[in-house]
Amino acid sequence: MTLILSGNDYKYELEGVLKLFIPATQFNHVVSDKIECEADEDYIFARVKETEKHILLYIICKYGHFKTRQGTLLDKNKDTEKYDKELCLSRILYKILSEIMGIVPKWGVLTGIRPVKRVNTWLNEGCDKEEVYRRLQNEYLCSKEKCDIAFATAMTQKRILDALDKKSFSLYVSIPFCPTRCSYCSFISQTLDSGRKLIPEYIDKMCREIRHTALITKRLGLRLETVYFGGGTPTSLEAEQLGIIMKCIEHSFDMSGVKEYTVEAGRPDTITEAKLRTVKENGCTRISINPQSLNEKVLETIGRSHSVEQFYDSFELARKIGFSCINTDVIAGLPNDSVESFDDTIDKLIDLSPENYTVHTLSIKRAAVLNHGDKAVLKNPTDEMVEHATAKLFKNGYLPYYLYRQKNMVGNLENIGWSKAGHESLYNIYIMEEVQTIIAIGAGASTKLVDHPNRLERVFNYKFPLEYNKHFDLMISRKDIIEEFYGRSEKE
């Protein structure tokens, strides 16, 4: 399909709406005041035309045997204060595609990955619940169901966000290695078979980056609040290797203000008693043990090389060693899964009573193996799976505490982190709502510098371990941007 833009540059938002109805598809883009397409070609012609007093917005859509046109005329003296042009054009496109496809995506035209951030902004501006719902439903065409989950998430976050120390920061540590690559994964990671020989040098370089970064944060007077080991699968490393990195952090940073220390154990096939004891003894307070599914057939299909039994054994071992905050991840919409099978996974995990429970929706990314295979995965009854999980988690005392969306999500749904009261992951809230600086260490890591209330800047490390090792000195010089950022903030 071709997206033709006339009198506007709303490519990002309009393509976002298109992908709600036609996922996992690439679109051609043309800037033109005329429709110039092949006779049988599908297209969207999005037009914005302004006069002295009015703004005409309309869309002509050809899709298969359907061809239709809808639009609206805005009065510059009245309507533009209430509705911006981009949002108005997105609503027109949404309504046309809903009529053609016969489906109504529940997030409406709210295509961004952080819908709760918008709700938090409105609440901070003094909007009450009624006004938040009105804006979500009228301006963004959100269903009441999604208004409910977004507002509930914002309410759970409020206590934590209100107490945020503006001089605090979080440390993200990237371990971009995995035992194998799952079929749905698009993260920057390397299998142990090809990456094992890189690990010793990678750890040495990472410790140098940790020490260098610690000196910068000390000079700036920043206070470390949370530490998060992600990847990849951090427990792909040996216990001794994990200990080296964690001890380096402890000796480099002031840890007295750390409220949360997470290590994604992730894959049960990488978990051993020695690794769990090592991370706990070195300060870890929260771990993730992620089955994704408790259906053996599903695990085999997606390339998870662990069994259901290994997950149970790992969870039991973590409790035995003394972990009092465990997260478990599941994914709705995986191939070979069914509503009944997914419900069974949800129920069995609730029986284990993890403190955190994350329900992801399958996202088909370009780099994932699933994006090059059977498109039947897009037709899974994912919406029903998520609805069942939501109802059961609410019923069992869990509250949503962070929420985010991704491109090409099956069913145009979302990922939701659920928590027992008082066990919300601070790091997950901070990074999703973009309210705290996250300083990242390691390959594939991205530092996110936040200056309250609205300034944000990113600093990227090299993506792959080989690049990271080879160009380390050049990469580490980028950390100077941290001091430049805070220096500019003080002047402003």
N, C-alpha and C positions, 0 to 999 in steps of 0.2 A: 504493500500500500504506500502511496505517496502523500505526504503532508505538504500542502502548498500554503505558504504564508504570504498574505497580502496586507500591507500597511501595519504589520506587527512583527515582533520577534519572539513570540510566545512558544517557541519550539519545545522547551523543557516541560512546561505545564500541559500543553496540549498532547504531547506524546505520552505524558504520564496518564492522562485520561484514556487515551487510546489503548494503553497496555492493561487498563482495568478490564477491557472487553476482549482484547486480542493479545494475550500474554506470550512471552518468549518469542517475540517477533521483532525483526529489525524493520525500520521504516525509512523510506527515502524522503529527503527534505528539499524543497524548492522554494525560492523566494520569487514570486511573480504576481502580477495583477491579472493574469489570465490563467484559465485552466487549459494546460497543454499536456494531455495524457493520451495514451493509446485508448482506443475505443473500449476495450475490455478491461482496462486497468481500474482498480479501486483507488479512490482518492478522497482526501478531505481538503476542501478549499476554505480556509479561515480568513475572513476579511474584516478589517477595521478601517472605516472611512470617517473622517472628521470634517465637520463644517464649523462655521463660527459659533453656532448654537447647539449643534447636536453631534452625537457619535452614533454611527450606524455599525452594528456588529452582526454578522451573520455567518453561517456555515452551510456549505453545500457538500453533501456526503453521497458518494456512490460506493456501494458495497454489494457485490454480487448483482442481483437483479433489482436491488433497492436503490432509489435515488430520491433525495429529499433536501429541502432547504428550510432552515429556521433562523430567525434572527430577532433583534430587538433594537429599538431606538432610544438612546439615552439623552436626556436633557442635561447639558453641561452645567446649568445653574442649580440642578436638583440632584440628579441620580448619581453623579460621579463621586459625591461625598459618601454615598452609601455603598456603592458597588464599584470596584475597580474593573477596568476593561478586561484584564487577563482572566479574572475570576468569572466575569460575566460570560466570556467566550467559552471558558471551560464548562460552565453549566449548560450552555446551549449544546455543546458537543456531547456531553454526558446524556442529556435528555434524548438526543437523536439516536445515539447508540443503544440506549436502554430500550427504545421503541423497536429498533431493528432486531436486536439480539434477544429481547424478551427477558433480560436480567437486570437487576437493580443492585449494583455493588453497594455494600452497606456503609462504606466510608465516604460515599459520595465523591466529590472532587477534591477531597483532602488527600492528596497524593504524596505529601511529604512523609519522611520516615519518622518524624517526631510529633505526632498529633497532640500529645499531652503537653508539650512545650507551649503550644498555642493556648491551651486551656489555662496553664499556669500564668501566662502573660495576661490573659483577660482577668483572672482572679486578682492578680497584683494591681490591675487597673481599677479594681473595685467592683467588677461584675459579680452578681450573685449567681446561684445555680440556674435560676430561670433564664437569665440573660445568656449564660454560657450555652445552655441547650438551644435557645432561640437562634443564636448565631451559628452554631454547628448545623442545625437542621435547615435554616433558611438560606444562609450564605453558602454553606458547603454541602448541603443535601445529605447530611449524615443521618443514618437511622437512629432511632431511640436506643437501640441495643448498643451501638457504638458510642453514643453520648454517655450512656450509663457506665461503660467500662473506662472511658477516658476520664470522666469526672471522678469515679471511684479511685482511679490511680492517682490523680492529682491530690485528692484528699489524703491518701496514704503518704504521699511524698511531703505534704505541707510541713509537718513537724520537723523533718530532716532538713528541708531546704531553708526553713526559717532560722535554723541553728547553725547554718554553714559559716565557717570562718573564712573570710575573704582572703586571708594570707595563707590558706592551706593549699595543699596539692596532693595528688595521688601519683603513684609510681606504677607504670605498667611494664612488665618484663616479658618479652616475647621469646618463646621457645618454639621455633618454627619447624619442629620435627614430629613426625607421626609414624607409627609402625606400618600402616598402610593408608591409602587414600580412599575415603568414603566416596561413593558415587555422586552424592549430592553436594560435595564440598567444593568451594571455590576459594578457600583461604590460601594465603601464601604459605605453603608448608612443603617439606621435603620428607620423603620416606626414609626410614633408617637405612635401608639397603643402599641407597645412593648417597646419603648424607652423613653416615656414621663417622667417616674419616675427617669430616669438617668440624666435628663437635669439640675436640680438645682446644683447637685454636679459637673456635667461636666463644667458648666459655672464658678463655683468657682475655679476648678482646672485650667481651661483655663486661667483665669485672673492671677493665680499664674505663669503659664508658660509665659504669656505675660510680666509680670514684671521681671522675671528672664532673659528672652531673651533680654529685653531692656537694662539691665545692661551690658550684654555681648557686645552688639553692641556699647554701649557708650564707653566701655573700648577699643574697637578695632578702634574707630573713624569712624565707618560706618554710612552712611547717608541714611535715609529712603526716597525712591522715590515713591513707589506705595504700596497701600494696596489692597488686594483682598479677599473678603469673598466668599468662594465656599462651595461645599458640595457633596451630599446632597442638601438641599434647605435651605439656611440661613433664609428665611422668614417663615420657619416652627416654629421658635421661636416667642415668643410674643414680642411686641414693647418694653416693659420694659426690657426684657432679652437682646435684641439686643443693647439697650442703655447702659446696664451695660458693655458689652464687648467693645463697641466702646469708651466709656468714659475711660475705663481702658487703651486702646491703646493710647488715646489722652494724658492721664496723665503720661504714661510710656515712650513714645518716643518723640523725637523732631520732630514735624509735620511740621516745617517751610519749609522743602524742598519737601514736598509731592506734586507731580504733578497730581496724579490720585488715586481715591479711589472708588473701584468697590464693589458693593454688588449684588450677583446673586439673584434677587427676584424670577426668574425662573418660578415657578408654579403660574399661575394667581389665583388659588384657595387658595393661602396662603397670598395674598396681601390685605392689608387694608390701609386706609388713615393714621391711627395711625402709622403703621410700616414705610410707606414711609416718613412721616414727621420726624419720629425718626431718620432714617438713614441719611436723608438730613441735619437735624440740627446737626448731629454728624460728618459731614465732607464728606459724600458720594457724589461723583461727577458723577458717572456712574452706571447705573443699567442694569440688563438683565431681560427682560420679555419675556418668551419663549413659543410660542404657539406650536412649532414643526409641527403643521399642522392646517389649518383652515377648515378642513373637520371633521365634528362631528363624522362620522362613523369611521374614522381613529383614532381619539382621544379615542373613546370607545374601539377599538380593542387593543390599546397599553397600556391601563390602566391609561390614564391621566384623573383624576377625575375633570377636569374643562371643561367648555364649551367655544365655540368660543366667545360668548357674554362676558364672564368673561375676556377673553384676551383683547377685545376692551375696556371694562370698566377700566381695570387696566392700559392700555396704556394711555388712556385719563386722568386718575387720576394722573399719573406720570407727564404728561405734565402740568396739572393744578397746581401741587405742585411746579413745576419749574425745573424739570430735563431736562437738555439740551443735555444729551448724553445717549441714550437708545440703547441697543443691543436687537435684536430679533433673536432667533435660529429657524431654520427649519431643518427637516431631510428628505433627499431623500431616497426612497426605503422602506418606511414603508408599512406593510401589509394593504391591502385594498385601497392603494393609487394608482392613475393612473397619467399618464403624464398630462392629462387635469386638474385633481384635484390639482396636485402639482403646475402647472403653475398658477392656480387661486390663490393659497396661495402666491406665489411669487409676483404676480401683486398687490394683496390687501395689502401686507406688504410694497411694494414700495410706494403705495399711502399714507401710514402713514408716510413715510420719516424718518425712524429711522436712527440715525447717524452710527450705526454699524449693520451689517447684516451677520449672520453666517450661512453658508449652510453646514450642516453635511451630510455625507453619512452613512447610516445604517451599523453598524459593529456588527456582530453576535459573541458575546463573550461567553465563556464557562459558565459564571455565569449568563447569561441573560436567561430569560424564553423563548425567541424566539429560542434559540439554542436547545431547547428540543421539539420543535413543528414542524409545517409544513415547510419543506424545500422549498416550493414554493416561500417563501419570497426572496430566493436567485435569482429568475428568474425575479424579477421586472425590468422594463425598466429604471433602475436608471441612466445609462449613459445619456440617452436622457433628463431626468429630470435635471441633473446637467448642461448639455450643454445649455439648455434653460435658466436656472438661470444665468449662466455665461454671456451669451449674453445680457440678460435684465439688469443685474446689471452694466455691463460696459456702456451700452447705457444710463443709468440713473445717470451716474456720480460717481458710486462707484468704488473703486480701491481695489484689493486684498492686504492685508497687513500682513497676516500670513496664513500659510498652514501647515497642518500635516496629516499624514496618520496613520491608525491603522491596526492591524492584522484582517484578515477575513472581510475586508470591501466589501460590495456588489459591484460588478463591478470593484474591484481593483481601487477605486477612491480615494477621499481625502476630508478633511474638509477644507473649506476656510473661513477666516474672511474677510469681505468686509467693507470698511469704506468710509465715505465722507472725503475729504481732510482735514487734521488737527484734525480728531477725532479718529485716530488710537489708539487702546489700547496698551499702553506701556508694561503693564504686559504680555499680550499675546505674544508680539514679544519677550520679554526677555526670557520667559520660553521656547518658542518653539525653539529659536535659541541658547539657553544655553549660554548666554553671561553675565548674571548677577546672583549674589547669590540670591536665593529665600529662605528665612527662614520661615519655616512652623510651625503653631501652631495648636494643636488639634489632635483628633483621625483620623487615616488614612492619616495623612499629612506626606509629605516627603520633608525635607530640601535638597536643591541642592546648594552646595557650589562651586563657580566658581572662579578660579584663572587664570587670563588672561596670555597667550591665550588659553592654552589647558588642564589645570588641572581641574578635576571635581570630587566631592565626594558627596555621598548622606548619609543623616542621617534620619532614619525612626522612626516615632512615632508608638505606638501601633495602631493596625488597628481599633478596635471597641471601642465604648464609655465605655463599661463595663471594658475592659482591661485597657483602659486609666485611668479610675477612680481608679481601684484597684491597679495598679502598677505605679502610678504617680511618686513617688519619684525616682524609678529606671529609668523610662523613661526620666525624666527631667535631670538626670545626663548625658544623651547622648548629651545634648547641649554643654557640655565641648569640644566636638569634634570641634565645631566652632572655639574656641580660638586656639586649637591645629592646625587646618588647616591653619589659618592665621599666626600663629607663624612659621609653616614650610615654608609658602610662603615667609615670610620676610627673613628667613635664606637662602633660595635658590635664 
